[in-house]
Amino acid sequence: MVHALGIGGAERVASSWANGLSRRGHEVFIRTDICSVKQSYPTDKGVKIIQNRIYRNKVVDFIHKVCKKIFFSPFTVNELSGILKDIRPDVIINVLYDNKLELLIANRLTGPHTPVIMTDHNAYERPEGHEMPLRQKRCKFRYNKYFERVTVLTNRDKEIMDSKGFRNVEVLHNPLFLKTADTVAEKDNVILAVGRIDAWNYKGFDLLINAWNKIFMKYPDWKLKIVGNGSDKNLCYLKQLALPAGDAIEFSPFTTKIENEYKVASIFVLSSRYEGWGLVLVEAMSQGCAVIACDYLGRQKEVVENGVNGMIIPVEDSNAIAESISNLIENDELRTRLQMAAPSSVERFSESDIAEKLESIIKDVIRS
């Protein structure tokens, strides 16, 4: 189960999992919640898509939304019960707590209990000033006890859950849907960042822009490029911050061919104030970018080894970002070495390897 098959990172992961499991011989269904979002992440022919019928009726949709505000939607419970009775799955994988309460109720009402694997895709702690919303806390630290398994992205998050008495948590990294580059092609003088513009604060795009504003005059042949969708309001705000650099900063909309951006960029920066893991970081490394990652309490260090396949710097430090970018621009040998080392270091996150790990979790859940 997933909200949609377009735009978001977790949604891309869901399509990747489905493809990986289908290629391993499993019958896979994806139930999506919204029909107005166009599917932009491809699924194999063997993957069957089930679309929520509620959103096709405006009156029912309105009542459904009111019910969900109160507690849960009986329309969704009825719909999910019908799906479970029809296909009788061996296991259910839920992405980002999509209709969690409705799923738990439908699973109880349908007959033989179907084990549920809940997959989480963000960090289990937040820095000061970026407190976790109450709804997210309830999902992570209350509802997770009702699922047979919960997957988290990093060992750090598993340690947090273990310390709170949870014994149903396993680490499952997000899959890399791109094929790692065999050779690193000639790169352009581009520093790249990727993410939702509306999430600019936690993505640290203001920090990245401020860092580039400090140094761009030293490197007239280089530019910073930020790729992502967002509201006009937030885009205008970032463009105001970027005024000092002028044409040395470019904003581009979200693209389903993001690999083309990675292939030509020399440097990739993950400037987030906090980050669950960083799939875009892994994607950039797979295409031979020299990466700079702001490490949030050890999470990005699970991907990047400082000075070996990338650079690790503290979070919320625009000076460190500026110094690291300058270092990579001026040091051709270091930049090239990191670019060459990056692709092979992330092969362990391939679709096939992660599908095998997920399959192992599924088999263990069914056995137990």
NUVOMAR-705523 format. One record per residue (C-alpha): x, y, z; residue in one letter. Coordinates in steps of 0.05 Angstrom, whole numbers, padded with zeros to 5 digits, always signed. Layout:
NUVOMAR-705523
XYZA...
end
This chain:
NUVOMAR-705523
+00000+00000+00000M+00026+00068-00019V-00004+00138-00025H+00012+00146-00099A+00064+00126-00151L+00089+00194-00168G+00131+00252-00142I+00155+00229-00073G+00217+00189-00054G+00179+00137-00013A+00132+00127-00072E+00191+00113-00118R+00217+00063-00066V+00149+00027-00067A+00152+00018-00143S+00224-00006-00137S+00206-00058-00084W+00148-00082-00126A+00192-00090-00187N+00246-00126-00147G+00198-00175-00115L+00161-00188-00181S+00228-00205-00214R+00240-00255-00159R+00176-00292-00178G+00126-00262-00129H+00056-00239-00147E+00054-00166-00128V-00005-00118-00121F+00002-00043-00107I-00058-00008-00076R-00053+00068-00087T-00094+00121-00052D-00099+00178-00102I-00120+00174-00175C-00106+00248-00190S-00030+00238-00184V-00003+00212-00250K+00041+00150-00243Q+00112+00174-00258S+00150+00115-00229Y+00148+00054-00275P+00125-00015-00252T+00137-00081-00287D+00081-00115-00326K+00075-00167-00272G+00057-00115-00219V-00018-00104-00214K-00044-00035-00193I-00107-00027-00151I-00133+00044-00146Q-00176+00069-00089N-00247+00079-00114R-00266+00129-00060I-00234+00188-00096Y-00277+00176-00158R-00341+00197-00121N-00340+00269-00097K-00394+00261-00044V-00364+00197-00015V-00295+00228-00018D-00319+00288+00023F-00350+00244+00077I-00288+00200+00075H-00243+00259+00090K-00287+00283+00147V-00286+00213+00178C-00211+00209+00173K-00204+00276+00209K-00244+00247+00267I-00210+00178+00271F-00216+00131+00212F-00256+00122+00148S-00307+00065+00144P-00305+00072+00068F-00232+00055+00067T-00242-00002+00116V-00295-00031+00070N-00252-00022+00009E-00190-00054+00041L-00232-00111+00068S-00256-00125-00003G-00185-00125-00030I-00160-00172+00025L-00218-00220+00013K-00206-00218-00062D-00131-00229-00068I-00116-00262+00000R-00044-00236+00005P+00009-00273+00045D+00036-00207+00071V+00019-00133+00068I+00073-00080+00062I+00051-00010+00081N+00091+00052+00061V+00092+00113+00107L+00031+00094+00150Y-00018+00100+00092D-00088+00087+00122N-00056+00051+00180K-00118+00048+00225L-00163+00027+00168E-00115-00028+00150L-00111-00054+00221L-00187-00056+00226I-00198-00087+00157A-00146-00139+00173N-00183-00158+00236R-00251-00162+00201L-00230-00201+00140T-00214-00269+00169G-00146-00302+00176P-00098-00249+00199H-00049-00225+00146T+00019-00202+00174P+00035-00129+00161V+00104-00099+00150I+00104-00024+00163M+00160+00013+00127T+00185+00080+00154D+00227+00128+00112H+00250+00183+00159N+00290+00193+00222A+00264+00176+00292Y+00293+00239+00323E+00295+00313+00306R+00343+00370+00322P+00322+00426+00368E+00274+00474+00333G+00248+00420+00286H+00206+00379+00334E+00170+00318+00308M+00095+00329+00297P+00049+00293+00347L+00017+00252+00291R+00086+00227+00270Q+00104+00210+00342K+00041+00169+00349R+00058+00130+00286C+00129+00116+00305K+00123+00102+00379F+00052+00078+00388R+00022+00046+00325Y+00086+00010+00307N+00075-00040+00363K+00015-00068+00326Y+00053-00090+00264F+00091-00155+00255E+00152-00118+00229R+00174-00046+00223V+00231-00027+00177T+00275+00033+00189V+00329+00064+00145L+00389+00065+00192T+00422+00028+00249N+00416+00092+00290R+00340+00089+00285D+00338+00015+00303K+00379+00031+00365E+00328+00084+00385I+00270+00035+00377M+00308-00021+00413D+00319+00026+00472S+00244+00038+00476K+00229-00037+00480G+00209-00051+00408F+00230-00120+00385R+00199-00120+00316N+00246-00071+00281V+00295-00085+00224E+00340-00041+00181V+00321-00039+00108L+00356+00012+00064H+00319+00044+00006N+00335+00012-00062P+00375+00046-00115L+00334+00044-00179F+00391+00070-00223L+00444+00026-00253K+00512+00047-00224T+00558+00079-00275A+00612+00033-00303D+00655+00094-00320T+00649+00166-00299V+00637+00209-00360A+00664+00279-00368E+00627+00325-00320K+00602+00396-00325D+00620+00450-00274N+00555+00440-00236V+00541+00434-00162I+00475+00398-00155L+00422+00392-00100A+00356+00354-00106V+00293+00358-00063G+00224+00387-00052R+00227+00463-00052I+00170+00465-00001D+00216+00427+00046A+00273+00478+00037W+00282+00488+00112N+00296+00416+00131Y+00332+00404+00064K+00378+00463+00083G+00372+00497+00015F+00379+00564+00049D+00445+00541+00080L+00469+00517+00012L+00450+00582-00023I+00483+00624+00031N+00546+00581+00025A+00548+00590-00051W+00535+00665-00043N+00600+00670-00003K+00645+00637-00056I+00613+00640-00125F+00654+00700-00148M+00717+00657-00141K+00690+00606-00190Y+00658+00643-00249P+00656+00579-00291D+00615+00541-00240W+00541+00543-00221K+00495+00515-00168L+00433+00479-00192K+00374+00461-00147I+00323+00412-00176V+00254+00403-00145G+00181+00425-00145N+00148+00472-00097G+00099+00529-00087S+00111+00597-00119D+00117+00627-00050K+00175+00582-00028N+00209+00585-00095L+00207+00661-00094C+00236+00661-00024Y+00296+00618-00046L+00305+00661-00108K+00309+00722-00063Q+00363+00689-00022L+00399+00672-00087A+00399+00743-00115L+00472+00759-00098P+00495+00700-00142A+00450+00718-00200G+00457+00669-00258D+00506+00627-00217A+00446+00593-00185I+00393+00557-00227E+00327+00528-00204F+00296+00470-00244S+00230+00432-00234P+00224+00360-00214F+00241+00310-00269T+00229+00236-00276T+00296+00232-00313K+00336+00255-00253I+00394+00210-00273E+00410+00258-00329N+00423+00312-00276E+00469+00267-00236Y+00508+00245-00297K+00531+00316-00315V+00540+00345-00245A+00610+00344-00216S+00590+00355-00144I+00527+00337-00105F+00510+00369-00038V+00462+00340+00014L+00453+00402+00057S+00396+00376+00101S+00389+00399+00173R+00364+00328+00187Y+00354+00269+00140E+00330+00198+00150G+00382+00170+00103W+00387+00204+00035G+00366+00165-00026L+00385+00224-00071V+00454+00220-00041L+00460+00147-00062V+00432+00163-00131E+00483+00218-00141A+00540+00172-00120M+00516+00118-00168S+00527+00166-00226Q+00596+00188-00204G+00584+00254-00168C+00633+00276-00115A+00586+00283-00056V+00585+00328+00005I+00537+00303+00059A+00516+00339+00122C+00514+00281+00171D+00455+00278+00219Y+00477+00237+00280L+00513+00184+00240G+00459+00168+00189R+00496+00192+00127Q+00560+00159+00151K+00525+00093+00137E+00533+00112+00063V+00592+00159+00059V+00662+00145+00085E+00695+00213+00093N+00752+00223+00044G+00741+00155+00011V+00676+00159-00029N+00653+00228-00008G+00658+00283+00044M+00623+00286+00111I+00610+00353+00145I+00568+00377+00204P+00495+00396+00196V+00471+00469+00195E+00539+00498+00179D+00540+00541+00115S+00614+00556+00125N+00631+00482+00124A+00589+00474+00061I+00626+00532+00028A+00695+00506+00048E+00679+00435+00023S+00653+00460-00044I+00715+00503-00052S+00760+00444-00035N+00728+00400-00088L+00729+00454-00141I+00802+00471-00130E+00828+00401-00118N+00819+00363-00183D+00853+00301-00157E+00808+00295-00096L+00745+00309-00137R+00763+00257-00189T+00782+00205-00137R+00715+00212-00100L+00677+00210-00166Q+00711+00145-00186M+00701+00112-00118A+00628+00130-00109A+00590+00084-00158P+00619+00017-00134S+00609+00037-00061S+00533+00040-00069V+00522-00024-00110E+00501-00057-00044R+00436-00016-00048F+00415-00043-00116S+00342-00061-00129E+00360-00135-00132S+00400-00135-00067D+00347-00096-00028I+00291-00139-00057A+00329-00200-00032E+00333-00169+00038K+00259-00151+00036L+00242-00221+00013E+00281-00249+00073S+00240-00205+00120I+00175-00227+00087I+00192-00301+00094K+00212-00292+00167D+00147-00254+00182V+00104-00308+00149I+00141-00364+00186R+00133-00330+00253S
end
